[in-house]
Amino acid sequence: MTDQSGTTANADRNGRKTRRFGIDPSTRELVFGSVRIPLPRSRLARLGVGIALIFGGLLGFLPVLGFWMLPLGFIVLSHDMPTVRRWRRRFAVWWTRKRRPAN
């Protein structure tokens, strides 16, 4: 059978574009490509998880921890803290401008 709904691979059932990375505000899940990780519903728990990830990222030279925890911690914190959200958006704009080919 074919799908007659007219949705594409990048759209969900409601016709909205799905996120490839970041936090989906409707489901409160951390999204990395096809991987979805649920976040705690409590704001205090999300702040704790974000701070713990950043602290673990600062200790990334240790064998178990890694520097990958830093950006993940900032993404989790950006859900609740406007200052961190601005930093993340500025970085995303800078990154896309840097990666854009010069004409």
Order of alpha helices (4+ residues) and beta strands (2+ residues): beta-beta-beta-alpha-alpha-alpha
